[in-house]
Structure formats: structure tokens, C-alpha cells
Amino acid sequence: MTSPHLSIIIPVFNQWPLTEQCLRSLREHTPGRFFEVIVVDNASTDETATHCKALGNNLFPERFHYLPQPDNLGFGQACNIGANQAAGEFLFFLNNDTILTPNWSPPLLQAFRSDPLLGAVGPLLLYPGSDRVQHLGVAFLPGFQAEHIYEHFPSAHPLVRKPRRLQAISGAAFFIPRELFRECDGFFKDYRNGCEDLDLCIQVRKKKRRISCIPESVVYHLTSQTQGRFDKDADNSALLLYRCGASIKPDILELAAMDGYEPRLTPWLAFYVALPNDRLARLNAEAGARPSPQATWDGLLQEPLWTPGYALLAEALERAAAWDEACMIRFLQVHFEPSVEGMARLLHTAQQAKNGILVEQALEKRRNILAKLQEPAPLTARARSIIAQAHEDRNEAVEALYTKWLSTQEPAFPKPAPSRSTGPFTTR
């Protein structure tokens, strides 16, 4: 076998149907013999242990490697083991809860040929079924939180195709030159299924290399299928802040402004982006001039942050007893504009649709929101911390946003003295 140009590394732990689906889609949509596939099995106890090697050898003769481990080492260490065995010029770390699509690999390889300063890239990750954005890159919020940029935007929206320089991308589908990965010492071993990818991106940027999402490459992602995926979130976030806090800059306000959007904060201090008032008023007026569900839907595809449009469409669907369709619309409404009222409406619609999963999610989120509102002291303390950090960093936009929020809670609060924030890094 000639040396592969690309090594595709898939860490797995149980979930054999997902792994089988991933491998078959990889075979179907990756023509040629320029790649090898390395599956690192974190001590699976299901059919993975008995079925994976045979299927892999059948799909990828002489180019498949199955590496069973005696213990569950977690995502990062499994990826490092696979990388140590890899022979390709490039490494592609891939979750087993992904489905490849036609022509996924050429845009990623071409990106490196076109930009010698590129360090790591990822494909556009979409939710199966809806074809909406799951991952387009990571943005950092004030207070060291991270979130996916424009999650749930329609995949055909122009902003999805817009080039942008990023601080980080998801490890669910992570493409990097092998030598650069080794220069960065791989995924840091002390994380446990979280933040490894963010840390690695920061190490890549410290090498003066760029991070980007390549939307011409599309992969479907079922998201967070591994059992215990979020069990160590707090520990992982604290470790990331300790190791990389000085290198993480809040960039969500800048990214939103470049796309014509404005920052907002909920009463419980959750950050979201919204339309400027003049654009919102214009869309509302246009909807009043041509009121129809189809026109409303078309308007939402063009401008996903036109949140009154979701309310109009959901109400029309609910009047028609189309509860399943209304659930999706209410979900998008509360995702793009979080509110207690919106969550209550989503809960009611989900109950009418007998959507047990969505009912449970809505109840939990509503409980969390109400609990925060009943105990405002931690919220104001966090706002003060972010204001102090923004003042120290001379980030006037962040300071003004959180000062305005705090003024609605404490009209006469004293201006805080600058001090370095030590709050834990958390992901939303």
C-alpha cells in the first residue's frame, strides 16, 4: 500500500450502529485510495468489539486499522493514540456520530493548498433532517463562555458561506496537518471529553496559524451521543481557563456587528444576538402587508433572527392543529430569542404534540431560568466581574452592554474596580 495522504481517526465507545453508519458513509463518499481509517476503541462492550474490525477491513482493504484499548481513555487520549499510528500528511479526527456527504474531502484539502498559514479547519456540521447549522465555528462570549456561531441557521443562508477567521472549531470533525498536531503536543491529556478541541485550537494559533470552517465541505452530526459526554464540564472548563484564559478573547460582539446584528442579554444574563430595531420594524411591516404562512416562512429563511415571524407562523400552525410543525417553530423562536414567555409557549406546544423529549427539555430549561431569576445575587456578581474584566481589557462594547443590564437590576450600583476575572469557563 502506498503511503496515505490523509489519516481519518475515529475514537469510539459503544454505539456500534452509529459507528457502522459513519464508516459506511465514509466509504460511500470518499473515492480513491489516498486515505487510511483508524478506529480507536475505548474498551467498548457492545457489538463494536466483535463487528468493527471485520466491517472496516471489508470497506477499506489494507487501509483500515482497529486499535482496541483495555480502558476508556476518553476522546483526547484516544485521538492521540490514533495520531501516533497515523501515516498521513493530514489528520482528520471524526466523531462516530457523523455522516459524511459527497465531496466532503476536496474542499478541506484545497483550503490548505490555498492558504499556507492555515493551521486547522473543520467542515460545516449540520443537523440531520433539518439541514440547519450545528457548527460553523466557535465564538467566545464575555465571561469565558463558548457557543456555536449561528446554530440552527438554514444551511443555505449567505452568512453560513461567509469566510471568517475563528478562535476555535469543534473536535467533532477536525482537520489538521500531522506535523502541526505533533508540534502542538496533540490533545492535552488532562481533559475528559470536553474542551480538548478548544485548547488545541489555541495552541495552533500560538504557532501563528489560522483556524477556519470550510462550509463547502458538509458533514451531518447527531451531536453528543456518547454516554457521560458532559459529566466533567465544570472541571474541563476550569482547566481550559487555567491553561488558556489569557489567550481567549470575547469575539461574539465583533462577529455579530460584522454581520449587522446587535448583542442582547436576557434578564437571567444569557447572551444572544438580535436584529437592530429598524430592520425588525421593517420586517414586521412587510409581514403585515402580506400575511400568509408561506410568506412568513420565506421571510424567516432570509432572516432567521426575525423572531416575531416565528410567533406568527407558530400561531397559524397551532390554529390548524399542526402541533409537530409548530413545535419546531416554537423551538427556533426561543432559541434565537430566549424568554420565559417563549419557553412557556414551547412547553404548551410540545405537550399538545405529545413530544416527550421536548417537554422534558423545556421544563428543565424553564426551571433553571426561574431559579436564576429568584436568586439574582449570583447574576449581578457575574455581571460585575465581566464589567471589571472588560474595563481592564478596554473592551468598551462589552462593558457598556453589561453595565446597561446591571443598571436595570441595580439602578444606583457603584462602578466596580478593575480586577481579573477568575470565574470558571463554561460552555452553553
C-alpha positions as CSV (number, residue, x, y, z in Angstrom):
1,M,0.0,0.0,0.0
2,T,1.3,3.5,-0.9
3,S,1.6,6.0,2.0
4,P,-1.8,7.7,2.6
5,H,-2.2,11.4,2.2
6,L,-4.9,11.5,4.9
7,S,-5.4,9.6,8.1
8,I,-9.0,9.6,9.3
9,I,-9.1,8.9,13.1
10,I,-12.4,7.9,14.7
11,P,-12.5,7.4,18.5
12,V,-15.4,5.2,19.6
13,F,-17.0,3.9,22.8
14,N,-20.0,1.6,22.2
15,Q,-22.8,3.0,20.0
16,W,-22.0,0.4,17.2
17,P,-24.9,1.4,15.0
18,L,-23.5,5.0,14.8
19,T,-20.0,3.7,14.1
20,E,-21.3,1.4,11.3
21,Q,-23.3,4.2,9.8
22,C,-20.3,6.6,9.9
23,L,-17.9,4.0,8.3
24,R,-20.4,3.2,5.5
25,S,-20.9,6.9,4.7
26,L,-17.2,7.4,4.7
27,R,-16.7,4.5,2.2
28,E,-19.6,5.8,0.0
29,H,-18.4,9.4,-0.2
30,T,-14.6,9.1,-0.2
31,P,-13.5,7.7,-3.6
32,G,-9.9,6.8,-4.2
33,R,-7.1,5.3,-2.1
34,F,-5.5,8.4,-0.7
35,F,-6.6,7.8,2.9
36,E,-6.5,5.3,5.7
37,V,-9.0,4.8,8.5
38,I,-8.0,4.3,12.1
39,V,-10.7,3.4,14.7
40,V,-9.6,3.7,18.3
41,D,-11.9,1.7,20.5
42,N,-12.2,2.9,24.1
43,A,-13.0,-0.5,25.6
44,S,-16.4,-0.9,24.0
45,T,-18.7,-3.6,25.5
46,D,-21.2,-3.8,22.7
47,E,-21.0,-5.1,19.1
48,T,-18.2,-2.7,18.3
49,A,-15.6,-5.1,19.8
50,T,-16.8,-8.0,17.5
51,H,-18.0,-6.3,14.4
52,C,-15.9,-3.2,13.8
53,K,-12.6,-4.8,12.6
54,A,-14.4,-7.1,10.1
55,L,-16.5,-4.3,8.6
56,G,-13.5,-1.9,8.4
57,N,-11.4,-4.5,6.6
58,N,-14.2,-5.2,4.2
59,L,-14.8,-1.5,3.4
60,F,-11.2,-0.3,3.4
61,P,-8.9,-3.3,2.5
62,E,-5.4,-2.8,3.6
63,R,-6.2,0.8,4.8
64,F,-8.1,0.1,8.0
65,H,-6.6,-0.1,11.5
66,Y,-8.6,-1.2,14.5
67,L,-6.9,-0.2,17.8
68,P,-8.8,-1.7,20.8
69,Q,-7.9,-0.2,24.2
70,P,-8.2,-2.0,27.6
71,D,-9.7,1.0,29.2
72,N,-11.9,4.0,28.3
73,L,-9.3,6.7,27.8
74,G,-11.7,9.5,26.7
75,F,-11.8,11.4,23.4
76,G,-8.4,13.2,23.6
77,Q,-6.2,10.4,24.5
78,A,-7.9,8.0,22.0
79,C,-7.3,10.6,19.3
80,N,-3.6,10.9,20.3
81,I,-3.2,7.1,20.1
82,G,-4.7,7.1,16.6
83,A,-2.4,10.0,15.6
84,N,0.7,8.2,16.8
85,Q,-0.2,5.3,14.4
86,A,-1.1,7.6,11.5
87,A,1.0,7.8,8.4
88,G,-0.9,10.6,6.5
89,E,0.3,14.1,5.9
90,F,-3.1,15.3,7.3
91,L,-5.2,14.0,10.2
92,F,-8.9,14.2,10.3
93,F,-10.4,13.5,13.7
94,L,-14.0,12.4,13.3
95,N,-16.8,11.6,15.8
96,N,-18.6,8.3,15.1
97,D,-21.9,10.2,15.4
98,T,-21.3,11.8,12.0
99,I,-22.5,11.1,8.4
100,L,-20.2,12.1,5.5
101,T,-21.6,13.6,2.3
102,P,-20.4,13.7,-1.3
103,N,-17.3,15.8,-1.9
104,W,-16.6,16.4,1.7
105,S,-12.8,16.0,1.5
106,P,-11.6,18.1,-1.5
107,P,-12.6,21.5,-0.1
108,L,-10.7,20.7,3.1
109,L,-7.5,19.7,1.3
110,Q,-7.9,22.6,-1.1
111,A,-8.1,25.1,1.8
112,F,-4.5,24.2,2.9
113,R,-3.2,24.4,-0.7
114,S,-4.7,27.9,-0.9
115,D,-3.6,29.3,2.4
116,P,-0.1,28.4,3.7
117,L,-0.9,30.0,7.1
118,L,-3.9,27.8,7.7
119,G,-3.5,25.6,10.8
120,A,-6.7,23.7,11.3
121,V,-10.1,23.6,9.6
122,G,-13.5,21.9,10.0
123,P,-16.4,21.2,7.7
124,L,-19.8,22.7,8.1
125,L,-21.7,20.5,10.5
126,L,-25.4,20.2,10.0
127,Y,-28.3,18.6,12.0
128,P,-29.7,15.7,10.1
129,G,-33.3,16.2,8.9
130,S,-33.5,19.9,9.3
131,D,-30.3,20.8,7.3
132,R,-29.7,23.6,9.8
133,V,-26.3,24.6,11.2
134,Q,-25.0,22.6,14.1
135,H,-21.4,24.0,13.9
136,L,-19.9,26.8,11.9
137,G,-17.2,27.7,14.3
138,V,-16.9,28.7,18.0
139,A,-17.4,32.2,19.3
140,F,-16.4,33.3,22.8
141,L,-18.8,35.3,25.0
142,P,-17.9,37.7,27.7
143,G,-17.2,35.7,30.9
144,F,-15.3,32.9,29.0
145,Q,-18.3,31.1,27.6
146,A,-18.2,29.4,24.2
147,E,-21.0,28.8,21.8
148,H,-21.6,27.7,18.2
149,I,-21.9,30.6,15.7
150,Y,-25.4,30.8,14.1
151,E,-26.5,27.4,15.3
152,H,-29.8,26.5,13.7
153,F,-29.4,28.9,10.8
154,P,-30.6,27.5,7.5
155,S,-27.6,25.9,5.7
156,A,-28.4,27.9,2.6
157,H,-28.2,31.3,4.4
158,P,-25.5,33.6,3.0
159,L,-23.9,34.1,6.4
160,V,-23.2,30.4,6.5
161,R,-20.9,30.7,3.5
162,K,-19.2,33.9,4.7
163,P,-15.4,33.4,5.3
164,R,-14.4,34.4,8.9
165,R,-11.3,33.9,11.0
166,L,-12.1,31.9,14.1
167,Q,-10.5,31.3,17.5
168,A,-11.7,27.7,17.6
169,I,-13.6,24.9,15.9
170,S,-15.2,21.7,17.1
171,G,-13.3,18.5,17.5
172,A,-16.2,16.5,16.1
173,A,-14.7,16.9,12.7
174,F,-11.2,18.4,13.0
175,F,-8.7,18.6,10.1
176,I,-5.0,19.4,10.8
177,P,-1.6,18.7,9.3
178,R,0.0,15.8,11.2
179,E,3.3,17.7,11.8
180,L,1.5,20.7,13.3
181,F,-0.6,18.4,15.5
182,R,2.6,16.9,16.9
183,E,4.2,20.4,17.3
184,C,1.2,21.3,19.5
185,D,1.7,18.1,21.5
186,G,-1.7,16.8,20.4
187,F,-4.8,16.9,22.5
188,F,-4.0,17.8,26.1
189,K,-4.4,14.6,28.1
190,D,-6.0,16.0,31.3
191,Y,-9.3,16.9,29.7
192,R,-12.1,14.4,29.9
193,N,-14.4,14.6,26.8
194,G,-14.6,18.3,26.6
195,C,-12.5,21.4,25.8
196,E,-9.7,19.4,24.2
197,D,-10.5,20.9,20.9
198,L,-10.7,24.5,22.1
199,D,-7.3,24.1,23.8
200,L,-5.7,22.6,20.7
201,C,-7.1,25.5,18.6
202,I,-5.4,27.9,20.9
203,Q,-2.1,26.0,20.6
204,V,-2.4,26.2,16.8
205,R,-3.0,29.9,17.0
206,K,0.1,30.3,19.2
207,K,2.0,28.9,16.3
208,K,0.7,31.8,14.2
209,R,-1.6,29.6,12.2
210,R,-5.2,30.3,11.3
211,I,-8.4,28.5,12.2
212,S,-11.3,28.3,9.8
213,C,-14.6,26.5,8.9
214,I,-14.9,25.4,5.3
215,P,-18.6,25.4,4.5
216,E,-18.2,23.8,1.1
217,S,-17.4,20.6,3.0
218,V,-20.6,19.3,4.7
219,V,-20.9,16.6,7.4
220,Y,-24.0,15.7,9.3
221,H,-23.6,15.5,13.1
222,L,-26.0,13.8,15.5
223,T,-24.2,15.6,18.5
224,S,-23.2,14.3,21.9
225,Q,-24.2,10.7,21.6
226,T,-21.5,9.3,23.9
227,Q,-22.7,8.4,27.4
228,G,-21.4,10.8,30.1
229,R,-20.4,13.3,27.5
230,F,-21.0,16.3,29.8
231,D,-20.1,14.8,33.2
232,K,-16.8,16.7,33.5
233,D,-17.9,20.0,32.0
234,A,-17.0,22.1,35.1
235,D,-13.6,20.5,35.5
236,N,-12.8,20.8,31.8
237,S,-13.8,24.5,31.8
238,A,-11.7,25.3,34.8
239,L,-8.7,23.6,33.2
240,L,-9.2,25.5,30.0
241,L,-9.4,28.8,31.8
242,Y,-6.2,28.0,33.8
243,R,-4.2,26.9,30.7
244,C,-5.6,29.2,28.1
245,G,-7.6,32.0,29.7
246,A,-5.1,34.7,28.7
247,S,-5.4,33.7,25.0
248,I,-9.2,33.6,24.9
249,K,-10.9,36.9,23.8
250,P,-14.6,37.6,23.7
251,D,-15.3,37.9,20.0
252,I,-19.0,37.4,19.7
253,L,-19.9,41.1,19.7
254,E,-17.4,41.8,16.9
255,L,-18.6,38.9,14.8
256,A,-22.2,39.9,15.3
257,A,-21.5,43.6,14.4
258,M,-19.7,42.5,11.2
259,D,-22.9,40.6,10.2
260,G,-25.2,43.5,11.0
261,Y,-26.6,42.1,14.3
262,E,-26.7,43.5,17.8
263,P,-26.0,42.0,21.3
264,R,-28.7,41.4,23.8
265,L,-28.9,40.0,27.4
266,T,-31.9,38.2,28.9
267,P,-33.0,39.0,32.5
268,W,-31.0,35.9,33.6
269,L,-27.9,37.2,31.8
270,A,-27.9,34.8,28.8
271,F,-26.3,36.4,25.8
272,Y,-27.9,36.3,22.3
273,V,-27.7,38.4,19.1
274,A,-30.7,40.1,17.6
275,L,-31.8,42.3,14.7
276,P,-31.4,46.1,15.0
277,N,-34.7,47.8,15.7
278,D,-35.1,49.4,12.3
279,R,-34.7,46.1,10.5
280,L,-37.1,44.4,12.9
281,A,-39.7,47.1,12.3
282,R,-39.3,46.8,8.5
283,L,-39.8,43.1,8.6
284,N,-42.8,43.4,10.8
285,A,-44.4,45.9,8.5
286,E,-43.7,43.7,5.4
287,A,-45.4,40.8,7.2
288,G,-48.4,42.9,8.0
289,A,-48.7,43.9,4.3
290,R,-48.7,40.2,3.1
291,P,-49.8,38.0,5.9
292,S,-49.5,34.3,4.9
293,P,-47.7,31.3,6.4
294,Q,-45.7,30.8,3.3
295,A,-44.6,34.4,3.1
296,T,-43.7,34.3,6.8
297,W,-41.6,31.1,6.3
298,D,-39.8,32.7,3.3
299,G,-39.0,35.7,5.4
300,L,-37.6,33.5,8.2
301,L,-35.4,31.7,5.8
302,Q,-34.0,35.0,4.6
303,E,-33.7,36.4,8.1
304,P,-33.6,33.7,10.8
305,L,-33.4,36.3,13.6
306,W,-36.8,37.8,12.8
307,T,-38.3,36.3,15.9
308,P,-41.8,37.8,15.7
309,G,-42.1,35.8,12.4
310,Y,-41.8,32.5,14.4
311,A,-44.6,33.6,16.7
312,L,-46.8,34.4,13.6
313,L,-46.1,31.1,12.0
314,A,-46.4,29.0,15.1
315,E,-49.8,30.6,15.9
316,A,-51.0,29.7,12.4
317,L,-49.8,26.2,12.7
318,E,-51.4,25.8,16.1
319,R,-54.7,27.1,14.8
320,A,-54.5,24.3,12.2
321,A,-53.6,21.7,15.0
322,A,-50.3,21.1,13.2
323,W,-48.6,20.6,16.5
324,D,-45.5,18.8,15.4
325,E,-44.6,21.6,12.9
326,A,-45.4,24.2,15.5
327,C,-43.0,22.6,17.9
328,M,-40.1,23.2,15.5
329,I,-41.1,26.8,15.0
330,R,-41.5,27.5,18.8
331,F,-38.1,25.8,19.4
332,L,-36.5,28.1,16.9
333,Q,-38.2,31.1,18.3
334,V,-37.0,30.5,21.9
335,H,-33.5,29.5,20.6
336,F,-33.0,32.8,18.8
337,E,-34.7,35.0,21.4
338,P,-34.7,33.3,24.9
339,S,-37.6,34.4,27.1
340,V,-39.7,33.0,29.9
341,E,-42.9,33.6,27.9
342,G,-41.4,31.9,24.8
343,M,-40.3,28.9,26.9
344,A,-43.9,28.6,28.3
345,R,-45.3,28.6,24.8
346,L,-42.8,26.0,23.6
347,L,-43.8,23.8,26.6
348,H,-47.5,24.1,25.8
349,T,-47.0,23.3,22.1
350,A,-44.7,20.3,22.9
351,Q,-47.4,19.0,25.3
352,Q,-50.1,19.3,22.6
353,A,-47.8,17.4,20.2
354,K,-47.0,14.8,22.8
355,N,-43.3,15.3,22.2
356,G,-42.0,13.9,25.5
357,I,-38.3,14.7,24.9
358,L,-39.1,18.4,24.1
359,V,-41.4,18.7,27.0
360,E,-38.7,17.4,29.3
361,Q,-36.1,19.8,27.8
362,A,-38.5,22.8,28.1
363,L,-39.4,22.0,31.7
364,E,-35.7,21.7,32.7
365,K,-34.7,25.0,31.0
366,R,-37.7,26.8,32.5
367,R,-36.8,25.5,35.9
368,N,-33.2,26.7,35.5
369,I,-34.3,30.1,34.3
370,L,-36.8,30.7,37.1
371,A,-34.2,29.5,39.7
372,K,-31.7,32.1,38.4
373,L,-34.3,34.9,38.5
374,Q,-35.3,34.0,42.0
375,E,-31.7,34.3,43.2
376,P,-30.4,37.5,41.4
377,A,-27.2,37.9,43.5
378,P,-25.0,35.5,41.5
379,L,-26.2,37.1,38.3
380,T,-25.3,40.6,39.4
381,A,-22.0,39.3,40.8
382,R,-21.2,37.8,37.4
383,A,-22.1,40.9,35.6
384,R,-19.8,43.0,37.8
385,S,-17.0,40.5,37.2
386,I,-17.5,40.8,33.4
387,I,-17.7,44.6,33.6
388,A,-14.5,44.7,35.6
389,Q,-12.7,42.4,33.1
390,A,-13.9,44.4,30.1
391,H,-12.8,47.6,31.8
392,E,-9.3,46.2,32.3
393,D,-9.2,44.9,28.7
394,R,-10.6,48.3,27.4
395,N,-13.4,46.5,25.7
396,E,-16.0,49.3,25.8
397,A,-18.7,47.4,23.9
398,V,-18.8,44.6,26.5
399,E,-18.5,47.0,29.4
400,A,-21.4,49.1,28.1
401,L,-23.6,46.0,27.4
402,Y,-23.3,44.5,30.9
403,T,-23.4,47.9,32.6
404,K,-26.7,48.6,30.9
405,W,-28.0,45.2,32.1
406,L,-26.8,45.8,35.6
407,S,-28.5,49.2,35.7
408,T,-31.8,47.5,35.2
409,Q,-31.1,45.4,38.2
410,E,-29.4,47.9,40.5
411,P,-30.1,51.5,39.2
412,A,-27.6,53.0,41.6
413,F,-24.8,50.4,41.7
414,P,-21.3,51.8,42.2
415,K,-18.7,51.4,39.4
416,P,-16.6,48.3,40.1
417,A,-12.9,48.5,40.4
418,P,-11.0,46.7,37.6
419,S,-9.9,43.1,38.6
420,R,-9.0,40.0,36.7
421,S,-12.0,37.6,36.3
422,T,-11.4,34.2,37.8
423,G,-14.8,32.7,37.1
424,P,-14.9,29.3,35.5
425,F,-15.0,28.8,31.8
426,T,-18.3,27.2,30.8
427,T,-19.9,26.2,27.6
428,R,-23.6,26.8,26.8
